């Protein structure tokens, strides 16, 4: 005799088990051994783009993205250890994409997504990518380049080597031992087909000129106590130093002989240069500016003291100069040829504009900004000043940054990391 009630109970149990085994993100059941989520990853230069479908369930708590240099095993809960770290936690279910940099400076990176739902986790399979960046040994945290050249000049402060790097082909073309510098500023400049390297320290106040790309020394000039800034331009080199009665000098580019000079300003300052006839050169200090009008012979024909300054002047190698604007200081203050401060790149009191560079068409500014320990690469449109429009922002790894080179479609970011336990120089590449 068949028990009809028993059959009904068995059917109900089988139906329930079938329903539970068919888990959907909109109404998930218990975590199984198979990944319930799908994490997608693609790479654009050094930028890694992660994305996933939103998890629209009751009890959603957060997304957790793990990263590692090796495959991340499947597990019912996210496991963090020496190899696997938390890249990002996101408590907004509507955010289901993330763009990140290679913060581990590893050639191979893996990612896994976990989603916390009530008292359990859903997870994805691990996705891995080979990275696109340059990494080599050396503490090259000082660098300089000239727009239009595929090479930059860098200084390794540990090994005291001055080198020329082809940053596109990742080849060091020349390298020389140079014990003359500690924290040099480097400028690369071409005039009448001849390219030279100009390098100097704040102290001792000596400027040196080198042949490029051989890096053979050509000449040098000593100043007074401190040399704040230099600006090579055509047949001249403009300098700002604490140098008795000649704090501002116009020098002959060839032999560093003085063409003209003034007892302009004292204290830390930058040099802004605006092309034209006559030429406008401005010494920018923290409390004032001195605006010089200079003729084609290099003679100063007019000087004007401006009672406006830029807070916390940065070193000359962190500034940006175009025909219309100069960017300097902690806030990335934008100064025009009249010495007027039009606007600034950053606003917050806890934010610092560390390095600024113009795009080739000068309509955008690319800046490395540090804000509350977070470092980012900011791309701003300045074509309608005083309005500044942020176009894109990329998180950068914690590192020491040396230079930013902006081309039509790629931004090269150079710096130094100790991620491996020793100093290594890197170049990351970002889209623009």
C-alpha positions as CSV (number, residue, x, y, z in Angstrom):
1,X,0.0,0.0,0.0
2,X,1.4,3.3,-1.0
3,X,1.5,6.3,1.5
4,X,0.3,9.2,-0.6
5,X,1.3,11.7,2.1
6,X,4.9,10.4,2.0
7,X,5.0,10.9,-1.7
8,X,3.8,14.5,-1.4
9,X,6.5,15.2,1.2
10,X,9.3,13.7,-1.0
11,X,8.2,15.7,-4.0
12,X,8.2,18.9,-2.0
13,X,11.7,18.2,-0.7
14,X,13.0,17.4,-4.2
15,X,11.5,20.6,-5.6
16,X,13.1,22.6,-2.8
17,X,16.5,21.1,-3.4
18,X,16.3,21.8,-7.1
19,X,15.4,25.4,-6.4
20,X,18.3,25.9,-4.0
21,X,20.8,24.4,-6.4
22,X,19.8,26.9,-9.2
23,X,21.3,30.0,-7.4
24,X,20.7,33.4,-9.1
25,X,22.4,36.7,-8.1
26,X,19.0,38.3,-7.7
27,X,18.0,35.8,-5.1
28,X,21.0,33.6,-4.2
29,X,20.9,30.5,-2.1
30,X,23.8,29.1,0.0
31,X,27.3,29.4,-1.4
32,X,28.4,26.4,-3.4
33,X,31.8,25.3,-4.6
34,X,31.4,26.9,-8.1
35,X,32.0,30.7,-8.5
36,X,28.7,32.5,-8.6
37,X,30.1,35.8,-9.8
38,X,32.0,36.8,-13.0
39,X,34.9,39.2,-12.8
40,X,36.1,40.8,-16.0
41,X,39.5,42.4,-16.5
42,X,41.1,44.2,-19.4
43,X,44.2,46.4,-19.7
44,X,44.7,49.8,-21.3
45,X,48.5,50.5,-21.1
46,X,49.3,50.3,-17.3
47,X,45.6,50.9,-16.4
48,X,43.7,47.8,-15.3
49,X,39.9,47.9,-15.7
50,X,37.9,45.5,-13.5
51,X,34.1,45.1,-13.9
52,X,31.3,42.8,-12.8
53,X,27.5,42.5,-12.8
54,X,25.8,44.2,-9.9
55,X,24.6,41.9,-7.2
56,X,21.0,42.9,-6.6
57,X,20.1,40.9,-3.5
58,X,18.6,41.5,-0.1
59,X,21.3,41.5,2.5
60,X,24.1,43.0,0.3
61,X,26.9,44.4,2.4
62,X,30.0,45.1,0.2
63,X,32.2,44.1,-2.7
64,X,35.7,43.0,-1.8
65,X,38.4,42.9,-4.6
66,X,41.5,40.9,-3.8
67,X,44.8,41.1,-5.6
68,X,47.9,38.9,-5.7
69,X,50.9,38.1,-7.9
70,X,49.7,34.4,-8.1
71,X,46.4,32.6,-8.6
72,X,43.9,33.2,-5.7
73,X,42.3,29.9,-4.6
74,X,38.6,29.5,-4.4
75,X,37.3,29.6,-0.9
76,X,34.1,30.3,1.0
77,X,35.6,33.5,2.6
78,X,38.2,36.0,1.3
79,X,41.6,35.0,2.7
80,X,44.3,37.8,3.1
81,X,47.9,36.8,3.7
82,X,51.4,37.8,2.6
83,X,50.6,37.0,-1.1
84,X,47.0,38.2,-1.3
85,X,45.8,41.7,-0.2
86,X,42.6,43.6,-0.3
87,X,42.7,46.0,-3.2
88,X,39.3,47.7,-2.6
89,X,36.2,47.4,-0.5
90,X,33.0,49.0,-2.0
91,X,29.8,49.2,0.0
92,X,27.7,50.7,-2.8
93,X,26.0,47.9,-4.8
94,X,25.5,50.2,-7.8
95,X,29.3,50.6,-8.3
96,X,30.4,47.6,-10.3
97,X,33.6,48.7,-12.0
98,X,37.1,49.8,-10.8
99,X,40.2,51.1,-12.6
100,X,43.5,50.5,-10.8
101,X,47.2,50.8,-11.3
102,X,49.9,48.1,-10.7
103,X,50.5,49.0,-7.1
104,X,52.6,45.9,-6.5
105,X,54.9,46.6,-9.5
106,X,54.6,42.9,-10.5
107,X,54.8,41.5,-14.0
108,X,51.8,39.3,-13.4
109,X,48.7,40.3,-11.3
110,X,45.6,38.3,-10.3
111,X,42.2,39.5,-9.0
112,X,39.2,37.9,-7.4
113,X,35.8,39.4,-6.4
114,X,34.0,38.6,-3.3
115,X,30.5,39.9,-2.4
116,X,29.3,39.8,1.3
117,X,25.7,38.9,1.5
118,X,24.2,38.5,5.0
119,X,26.4,35.9,6.7
120,X,28.0,34.4,3.6
121,X,30.1,35.3,0.6
122,X,29.7,34.9,-3.2
123,X,32.9,34.9,-5.2
124,X,34.3,34.9,-8.8
125,X,37.0,32.9,-10.5
126,X,40.4,34.5,-10.5
127,X,41.4,36.6,-13.5
128,X,45.1,37.3,-14.2
129,X,46.9,39.8,-16.5
130,X,50.4,40.4,-17.6
131,X,51.4,44.0,-16.9
132,X,52.5,46.7,-19.3
133,X,55.1,48.9,-17.5
134,X,58.9,49.5,-17.3
135,X,60.9,48.5,-14.2
136,X,64.7,48.5,-13.7
137,X,67.1,48.9,-10.7
138,X,68.2,52.4,-9.6
139,X,67.1,55.3,-7.5
140,X,66.3,57.7,-10.4
141,X,64.1,60.2,-8.6
142,X,65.4,63.2,-10.6
143,X,64.6,63.5,-14.3
144,X,64.2,66.0,-17.1
145,X,63.0,65.9,-20.7
146,X,62.2,68.1,-23.6
147,X,58.9,67.9,-25.6
148,X,59.5,66.1,-28.9
149,X,62.3,63.9,-27.7
150,X,61.8,60.2,-27.0
151,X,64.6,60.3,-24.4
152,X,64.8,61.6,-20.9
153,X,67.8,62.4,-18.6
154,X,67.7,60.9,-15.1
155,X,70.0,60.9,-12.1
156,X,70.4,57.9,-9.8
157,X,71.1,59.4,-6.3
158,X,72.3,56.2,-4.8
159,X,74.8,55.3,-7.5
160,X,75.4,58.9,-8.6
161,X,74.9,58.2,-12.2
162,X,73.6,60.5,-14.9
163,X,71.9,58.6,-17.7
164,X,69.9,58.9,-20.9
165,X,66.9,56.6,-21.1
166,X,64.9,55.9,-24.3
167,X,61.6,55.6,-22.4
168,X,59.7,54.1,-25.3
169,X,62.1,51.4,-26.2
170,X,63.2,50.9,-22.5
171,X,66.9,51.3,-23.4
172,X,69.6,53.2,-21.5
173,X,71.6,54.9,-24.3
174,X,74.4,56.4,-22.2
175,X,75.3,56.6,-18.5
176,X,78.2,58.3,-16.7
177,X,79.4,58.5,-13.1
178,X,78.8,62.1,-11.8
179,X,79.5,62.9,-8.2
180,X,78.7,66.6,-8.6
181,X,75.0,66.4,-7.5
182,X,72.9,65.5,-4.5
183,X,69.3,66.5,-5.5
184,X,69.7,67.9,-9.0
185,X,67.1,69.6,-11.1
186,X,67.5,68.6,-14.8
187,X,66.5,70.6,-17.9
188,X,66.9,69.4,-21.5
189,X,66.8,72.1,-24.1
190,X,67.5,72.4,-27.9
191,X,68.7,75.5,-29.8
192,X,69.6,75.6,-33.5
193,X,69.8,71.8,-33.7
194,X,72.0,71.3,-30.7
195,X,70.5,69.7,-27.5
196,X,72.1,70.2,-24.1
197,X,71.5,69.0,-20.6
198,X,71.5,71.6,-17.8
199,X,71.6,70.4,-14.3
200,X,72.0,72.1,-10.9
201,X,71.6,71.7,-7.2
202,X,70.1,74.2,-4.8
203,X,73.4,74.1,-3.0
204,X,76.2,74.2,-3.8
205,X,75.0,76.7,-6.3
206,X,76.6,75.4,-9.5
207,X,75.0,75.0,-12.9
208,X,76.5,72.5,-15.3
209,X,76.0,72.0,-19.0
210,X,76.4,68.6,-20.8
211,X,76.5,67.4,-24.4
212,X,73.4,65.3,-25.3
213,X,73.2,62.3,-25.5
214,X,76.8,61.6,-24.6
215,X,76.6,63.5,-21.3
216,X,80.1,64.8,-21.6
217,X,80.6,68.0,-19.5
218,X,80.9,71.2,-21.5
219,X,81.0,74.1,-19.0
220,X,79.7,75.3,-15.6
221,X,79.0,78.4,-13.6
222,X,79.1,79.1,-9.8
223,X,76.6,81.3,-8.1
224,X,76.4,82.8,-4.6
225,X,74.8,80.6,-1.9
226,X,71.7,79.1,-3.4
227,X,70.5,78.5,-6.9
228,X,66.7,78.3,-7.1
229,X,65.8,78.0,-10.7
230,X,67.2,78.1,-14.3
231,X,65.3,78.5,-17.6
232,X,67.2,77.8,-20.9
233,X,65.6,79.5,-23.8
234,X,67.1,79.8,-27.3
235,X,70.5,81.5,-27.0
236,X,70.0,82.4,-23.3
237,X,69.8,80.9,-19.9
238,X,67.8,82.8,-17.2
239,X,68.8,82.1,-13.5
240,X,67.4,83.0,-10.1
241,X,69.9,82.7,-7.2
242,X,71.0,84.3,-4.0
243,X,74.0,85.9,-5.6
244,X,74.7,89.3,-4.1
245,X,73.6,92.1,-6.5
246,X,72.8,89.7,-9.3
247,X,69.9,87.6,-8.1
248,X,68.4,87.5,-11.6
249,X,70.7,87.0,-14.5
250,X,70.5,86.6,-18.3
251,X,73.3,84.4,-19.4
252,X,74.8,83.5,-22.8
253,X,73.8,79.9,-23.4
254,X,77.1,79.0,-25.0
255,X,79.6,80.1,-22.4
256,X,77.5,81.3,-19.4
257,X,78.8,84.8,-19.6
258,X,76.4,87.4,-18.2
259,X,74.4,89.4,-20.7
260,X,72.4,91.4,-18.2
261,X,71.4,91.1,-14.5
262,X,69.3,92.7,-11.7
263,X,69.2,92.6,-8.0
264,X,65.7,91.4,-8.2
265,X,64.2,89.1,-5.5
266,X,65.5,87.0,-2.7
267,X,64.2,83.7,-1.3
268,X,62.7,80.6,-2.9
269,X,61.3,81.3,-6.4
270,X,60.5,79.9,-9.8
271,X,61.1,81.3,-13.3
272,X,58.2,81.6,-15.7
273,X,58.9,82.5,-19.4
274,X,56.4,83.7,-22.0
275,X,57.5,83.9,-25.6
276,X,57.0,87.0,-27.7
277,X,58.8,90.2,-28.7
278,X,59.7,91.5,-26.2
279,X,60.1,88.4,-24.1
280,X,58.5,88.3,-20.6
281,X,60.3,86.5,-17.8
282,X,58.8,86.5,-14.3
283,X,60.5,85.5,-11.0
284,X,57.7,84.1,-8.8
285,X,58.2,84.2,-5.1
286,X,55.9,83.4,-2.1
287,X,55.1,87.1,-1.4
288,X,55.7,88.9,-4.6
289,X,56.8,88.6,-8.3
290,X,59.3,90.5,-10.5
291,X,58.2,90.8,-14.1
292,X,61.1,91.5,-16.6
293,X,60.7,92.7,-20.2
294,X,63.6,91.5,-22.2
295,X,64.6,92.3,-25.8
296,X,66.0,90.0,-28.5
297,X,69.6,90.9,-27.4
298,X,68.9,89.7,-23.9
299,X,68.9,93.1,-22.3
300,X,66.3,93.9,-19.5
301,X,64.4,96.9,-20.7
302,X,61.8,97.0,-18.0
303,X,61.1,95.5,-14.6
304,X,57.9,95.6,-12.5
305,X,57.4,94.5,-8.9
306,X,54.0,92.7,-8.4
307,X,52.7,92.4,-4.9
308,X,51.2,89.0,-5.4
309,X,53.0,85.7,-4.7
310,X,52.4,81.9,-4.8
311,X,52.1,79.9,-1.6
312,X,54.8,77.3,-1.0
313,X,56.8,77.5,-4.1
314,X,57.8,74.2,-5.6
315,X,61.1,73.3,-7.3
316,X,61.4,74.3,-10.9
317,X,61.3,70.7,-12.2
318,X,57.7,70.2,-10.9
319,X,56.3,73.3,-12.8
320,X,54.6,73.6,-16.2
321,X,55.2,76.4,-18.7
322,X,53.3,77.3,-21.9
323,X,53.2,80.4,-24.0
324,X,50.2,81.6,-22.0
325,X,50.4,80.1,-18.5
326,X,52.8,78.9,-15.8
327,X,51.8,76.5,-13.1
328,X,53.7,76.2,-9.7
329,X,53.3,76.1,-6.0
330,X,51.6,73.8,-3.5
331,X,48.1,74.4,-5.1
332,X,49.2,74.4,-8.7
333,X,48.6,78.1,-9.1
334,X,48.1,79.1,-12.7
335,X,49.9,82.4,-13.5
336,X,49.5,84.4,-16.8
337,X,52.1,86.6,-18.5
338,X,50.9,89.6,-16.6
339,X,51.7,87.9,-13.3
340,X,48.0,87.4,-12.5
341,X,46.9,84.2,-10.7
342,X,44.0,82.9,-12.7
343,X,43.1,79.8,-10.7
344,X,44.6,76.7,-9.1
345,X,44.6,73.0,-9.8
346,X,43.8,71.9,-6.3
347,X,41.6,73.5,-3.6
348,X,41.8,71.4,-0.4
349,X,44.1,72.4,2.4
350,X,45.3,68.8,2.6
351,X,46.0,68.5,-1.1
352,X,49.3,69.2,-2.9
353,X,50.0,69.5,-6.6
354,X,53.3,67.6,-6.8
355,X,54.1,67.7,-10.6
356,X,52.3,69.5,-13.4
357,X,52.6,69.1,-17.2
358,X,50.7,70.6,-20.2
359,X,49.3,68.4,-22.9
360,X,50.9,69.0,-26.4
361,X,48.0,71.3,-27.4
362,X,48.2,73.1,-24.0
363,X,44.4,72.7,-23.5
364,X,44.9,70.2,-20.6
365,X,47.0,69.9,-17.5
366,X,48.2,66.5,-16.2
367,X,49.1,66.6,-12.5
368,X,50.2,64.3,-9.8
369,X,48.2,65.2,-6.7
370,X,48.6,64.0,-3.2
371,X,45.5,64.3,-1.0
372,X,45.3,62.9,2.5
373,X,48.0,60.3,1.7
374,X,46.2,59.2,-1.5
375,X,48.2,59.9,-4.7
376,X,46.4,60.4,-8.0
377,X,47.0,61.4,-11.6
378,X,44.5,64.2,-12.5
379,X,43.7,65.3,-16.0
380,X,42.1,68.7,-16.2
381,X,40.7,70.8,-19.1
382,X,41.9,74.4,-18.8
383,X,40.7,75.6,-22.2
384,X,38.0,77.8,-20.7
385,X,39.9,79.4,-17.7
386,X,39.1,80.3,-15.0
387,X,36.9,77.2,-15.3
388,X,38.8,74.0,-14.7
389,X,37.1,70.7,-15.6
390,X,38.4,67.4,-14.4
391,X,38.3,64.9,-17.2
392,X,39.8,61.8,-15.6
393,X,41.4,60.7,-12.4
394,X,43.6,57.6,-11.9
395,X,44.9,56.3,-8.5
396,X,48.6,56.0,-8.4
397,X,50.8,53.7,-6.3
398,X,52.5,55.1,-3.3
399,X,55.9,56.0,-4.6
400,X,58.4,58.8,-5.2
401,X,57.7,60.5,-8.5
402,X,60.3,62.0,-10.8
403,X,58.6,63.1,-14.0
404,X,55.5,63.1,-16.2
405,X,55.7,63.1,-20.0
406,X,52.4,63.9,-21.8
407,X,52.1,62.9,-25.4
408,X,49.0,62.9,-27.7
409,X,47.6,59.6,-26.5
410,X,49.9,58.4,-23.7
411,X,51.0,59.8,-20.3
412,X,54.3,58.4,-19.1
413,X,54.7,58.5,-15.3
414,X,58.2,57.9,-13.9
415,X,59.1,57.3,-10.3
416,X,60.9,55.1,-7.7
417,X,59.5,52.2,-5.7
418,X,60.8,50.0,-2.9
419,X,58.2,47.3,-3.4
420,X,60.8,44.6,-4.0
421,X,62.9,45.7,-1.0
422,X,65.4,47.7,-3.1
423,X,65.2,50.9,-5.1
424,X,63.7,50.4,-8.5
425,X,62.8,52.9,-11.2
426,X,59.4,52.5,-13.0
427,X,57.5,54.0,-15.8
428,X,53.8,53.6,-15.9
429,X,51.7,54.5,-19.0
430,X,48.1,55.9,-18.9
431,X,45.7,56.9,-21.6
432,X,44.7,60.5,-22.3
